[in-house]
Amino acid sequence: GGEKIDFRRELLAECSLTADDMDKILILDGYDEIHHRVNQTAFWADMKWFEEHGYKVILTTRPGYLKVPETWGDYAEISLRLFDEEQTKEWLSRYQEAGGRILPETFRALTEPQPDEKYDEIRRIPIMLYVIANRNINVQTVTCMGELYERVFEGMKRDKAGLTAETLDRQYLIAQKIAYQMERKAVLAVSSETARQWCGDLFDETFFSSVYIENSIIEGRWMLEFVHRSILEFFAARWIF
């Protein structure tokens, strides 16, 4: 909802901490998802409180959402490496060569430099390229990441609209089993045959092929790991319901 968050109180309660706890490591993932519900002055006062109590803080966010005050002390900023224009063109070309379909106007918008760099944040994130291409999203009508996600989830809802509650429940269980085994065995790619062994009678070939990319054109260990984590997050959030 739109209510404001009392950040320190909520965090202490969520983690079962008291005001006397010291020397913890806090991992605050996805600050961009709550930034509009946090009073900035109060937030940085809370950060200072945690620092004074010996905490180390690791905070993740998409670009542009976090404004660190000039008065803040020592901190390290680490940015993920994004695709450049040539890598974007190469990836999309390989996507098409592998049989993937993409709207011509989307291909142009993602590969040709834009005067206002409106699509820069979108077109340079590898997983977003796959999402845009796979969902046939016309990015010329998308103005921000939030709107892109809205389009993606609307498409997912339409895809699942005709399925029964029982089918959705089974698909969620399949995703859980596959994700659990991938984590347990420390693998980042899995064949349908292996997934079938893990899931038994629950297995659904259509569902597997629509979510897990068996012959992936996304290469490299770190990239596969990113995709796997994204799948885990999708199902942890139970978007399928």
ZIVEN-V603568 format. One record per backbone hydrogen bond with DSSP energy under -0.5 kcal/mol. NH is the residue of the N-H (numbers start at 1). CO is the residue of the C=O. E is the energy in kcal/mol with one decimal. If there is no record, write none. Layout:
# ZIVEN-V603568
nh=[NH NH]
co=[CO CO]
e=[E E]
This chain:
# ZIVEN-V603568
nh=[5 7 10 11 12 13 14 15 16 17 21 23 26 26 28 28 29 31 33 34 35 37 38 40 43 44 45 46 47 48 49 50 51 52 53 54 55 56 58 59 60 65 67 68 72 78 83 88 89 90 91 92 93 94 95 96 97 98 99 100 107 108 109 110 111 112 117 120 123 124 125 126 128 129 130 131 132 133 134 135 136 136 137 139 141 142 148 149 150 151 152 153 154 155 156 157 158 159 160 161 161 163 168 169 170 171 172 173 174 175 176 177 178 179 180 181 182 183 184 185 186 186 187 195 196 197 198 199 200 202 203 208 209 210 211 211 212 214 216 216 219 224 225 226 227 228 229 230 231 232 233 234 235 236 237 238 239 241]
co=[37 5 6 7 8 9 10 11 13 12 18 53 24 56 26 58 27 60 30 31 31 34 35 38 39 40 41 42 43 44 45 46 47 48 49 51 50 24 26 57 28 62 65 66 69 76 124 84 85 86 87 88 89 90 91 92 93 94 96 95 103 104 105 106 107 108 114 117 119 120 122 124 125 125 126 127 128 129 130 131 132 133 132 137 138 139 144 145 146 147 148 149 150 151 152 153 154 155 156 157 158 160 164 165 166 167 168 169 170 171 172 173 174 175 176 177 178 179 180 181 182 183 182 191 192 193 194 195 196 199 200 204 205 206 207 208 208 212 213 214 217 220 221 222 223 224 225 226 227 228 229 230 231 232 233 235 234 238]
e=[-3.0 -1.4 -2.8 -2.7 -2.7 -2.3 -2.7 -2.2 -1.0 -3.0 -1.5 -2.2 -0.6 -2.9 -0.7 -2.9 -0.9 -2.9 -1.8 -1.8 -1.1 -2.4 -1.2 -0.6 -2.7 -2.4 -1.6 -2.3 -2.3 -2.1 -1.9 -2.5 -2.4 -2.5 -1.1 -1.8 -2.5 -2.4 -3.0 -0.5 -2.6 -1.1 -0.6 -0.7 -1.7 -0.5 -2.4 -2.2 -2.3 -2.5 -2.7 -2.4 -2.3 -2.3 -2.2 -2.1 -2.5 -1.8 -1.9 -2.6 -2.5 -2.3 -2.2 -2.0 -1.4 -2.7 -1.1 -1.2 -3.2 -1.2 -1.2 -0.7 -0.7 -1.7 -1.6 -2.1 -2.9 -2.5 -3.1 -2.3 -0.5 -0.9 -2.1 -1.1 -1.8 -1.5 -1.7 -2.5 -2.0 -2.1 -2.3 -2.8 -2.3 -2.1 -2.1 -2.5 -2.1 -2.4 -1.9 -0.8 -0.7 -1.8 -2.3 -2.4 -2.2 -2.5 -2.1 -2.0 -2.4 -2.4 -2.3 -2.5 -2.7 -2.6 -2.6 -2.3 -2.6 -2.3 -2.8 -2.7 -0.7 -0.6 -1.9 -2.4 -2.3 -1.7 -2.0 -2.1 -2.3 -1.7 -1.6 -2.5 -2.4 -1.3 -1.0 -0.9 -2.8 -1.0 -0.6 -1.0 -0.8 -2.4 -2.6 -1.9 -2.3 -2.8 -2.5 -2.1 -2.3 -2.3 -2.4 -2.5 -2.1 -2.4 -2.0 -0.6 -1.7 -1.9]
